[in-house]
Amino acid sequence: MILVTFEGIDGSGKSTQAQRLFNRLSKEGYPVEHFREPGGSVLPERIRSILLDPSLSIHALPELLLFCAARAQLVDDRIRPALAEGTIVVCDRFYDSTTAYQGAGRQVAELDWVRALNMRVTGGLEPDRTYLMALSPEEARRRTRTRSEADRMERSDHAFYRRVADAYERLAAEESDRIVRLDAARPMDDLAEEIWTDVRTVMDRSEGTARSG
């Protein structure tokens, strides 16, 4: 079927929209799976606990490699099998997060190098549609300030999040056929309806391609 991913900086509302899309698809009777990154199966969930642990100091390159390891396992364990069975997969984050967070935010390597690595990690699997919840770092920080305890990633400074946000904007401009940029400051119900309308178009196109093949 199709792979739909949600991206954005922490506090942008991407997890909420991913959950809402999953709920709507389920209610409409579509076969659908919902995963988060890092996570989604046993090993990725254990890696997640390491990556988000605020008591740990993880250098930039090991951080990138841990995210990649979790993703490779998730793709092999859950995503590819689900797609092969004709299931829609909704994923809260995918490889664009690595490009933006580790490539630009942590400045591990040039973005093109990280993007090439992403393709190796997923075996060439690319999302059919990506929704970028675009929000300024200032507004995102205001939203996350109410959380009881920030995880290790959320404790990064403003300059880091500015680089991440700028990288997402670059990705959206360069891959506009795949990435739909949404203003995350808009009402959540309006965003959910726009996503629903668009994802149905993507599904129709996918079904038409499958029939013609």
N, C-alpha and C positions, 0 to 999 in steps of 0.2 A: 504494500500500500504506500503510504507516504510518511516521511519523517518531518515533523514540525518542531522547531526549536525556538526558545525564548531567550533573549539576551538583554543585558542592561547592567548598569552599576548597581551595587547594593542599595536597596531602598527604592528602586524604580518601579516596583510593582509587578515585575516579570513573573514571580512565583505565583502570585494571585491570579494573573491572567492565564498562566499555564494550567492551573487547577480548574479555573472556570471553563476553559476550552475542553479539558478532559471530561468534566462533569456534563457539559452540553453534548458532547459526542456520545457519551455513555447513555444519556437520557434519550437521545435520538436513535439508539440501537446500533451504533457503529462499533465494530470490534476495535478497542483502543487500549493502549498501555501508556502509563505515565511514569517517567523516571526523572530523578534529579541528578545533577552532577556537582561534585563527585558523589557516587553512590549507585544504587540500583541493583546491586547484587552483593554477595558476601564480601569479597575482597575490596571492591570499591568503597563499601561502607566503612571498612576498617581504615582504609587510606583516608577517607573523609575525616574520621575522628582525629587522625594525626595532623592533617592539613589545617583544621580549624581550631586546634588546641591552642589557646592563648598563652599557655605556659611554655610552649616550645619556640625555639628560635630556628627557623628553617631558611637556609640561604636560597637565593633566587633560582639557581639552576636545579638543585634538588627539588624545589617546589614545582617547577615546570615538569620535571620527570615524574613526580608523583601524580600530578594531574593527568599526565599522558598515560601512565600505567593504569590508573583507574578507568580512564575512557576506553582504552584498548580492551580491557576485560569486560566492561559493560557492553561494548559493541558486539563482542563475540558471544557473551553469555545470553544477552537479552534482546538487543536491538535488531541484529540481523535475523535471528530466528523469528521474531515477531513480524518483521516486514515480509519474510518469506511465507508466512501463514496468511498474509493479506490483512494484517493488523495495522491500524494507524498508530504511530508512535509520537507521543508528545514528550519533549525533553526540556527540562528546566536547566538551561545552559548546555553548550556543546563546545566544539573547538574554537568558536569565535571568542569565547571567554579566555582561552589560553593565549590567543593572539593579542587581545586587548590587555589582559591583566599581567601575564608573565612577559609577553613580548614588549609591550609599550610601558605598562605600569612598572614592572620590575626592571625593564630595560635589559633583559637577558640577551637578546639578539635582535637583528633586523627583522621586521615584520614578515618579509618574504621568506626568510629562513624558517620562522616559526610556522608559517602557513604550509610550507613544504613538509615540515615535520608532522603537522596535523594530518596530512593526507596519508603519510606512512602509518600513523597511529590508528586511523580508522579504516585502513585498507582501501582508501578512495571513496568511502561512504560520505556523501554530502547531504545536508538537509534539502528537502524540496522547498521549504519555506522557513524563513527565520523572521521573527518579529523582534525588532529592537525597540525596547522601551527607553526612549531618549529622555533624560532628565539631567539637569545641571547638578554638579557635585554638591553645590551649596544646598539645593533643595533636598537632595538625597540624604545629606548629613542631618538636615533638620528632621527628616522622617525617621531616621535610624536612632536619633538621640534618645527616643523614648524607650528603646529596647533595654531590658534589664541588664544584659551583659553582652558586649560586643565580642565576636569571635576573632581569631587571629587575623583574618583577612580584613575584617571591618575596622581594625585598629590602624590601618594604613593611613598616612597623612593626606592632606588636601592635594598636594602636588601629585601624588600617586594617582588619586582619583581623577584629577584633571587629565593626566596622560591617558588613563583608561577611557574616559569619555571621548577624548579627541580621537583615539584609535577606533572606537566604535563608529564615530562619524565618518572616518575615512573608509572603513569597511562598507558602510551603507552606501557611500557614494560610488565606490568601485564595484560593488556587487548588487546593484539596484534590482536586477532581475530576480535575485533570491531574497534579499533583505528588504523588509518593509519597515520603514522608520515611523514610529508612532510617538506622538507627544504625550509622554507619561504624566504630564500635569493635567491632562483632560480628565473628565469624569470617568470612573472605572467602568460604568455600565456602557457608556458610549464606545470606549475602547473595545470592550468585549464584543459588542455588536459588529464593529468594523472587522475585528479578527474573525468572527464567525462567518461573515459574508465572504471574506477573502479566502478563508480556508476551504469553504465549499467550492469555490472556483478552482482552487488547486486540486481538490479531490476529483472534480469533474474532468479536469484536464488530464489527470493521471489515468482515470478510467478510460478516457477516449484514446489515450496513447496505448494502453494495454489492449484495447479492442482492435486497434489498427495494426498492432504488432502480431 
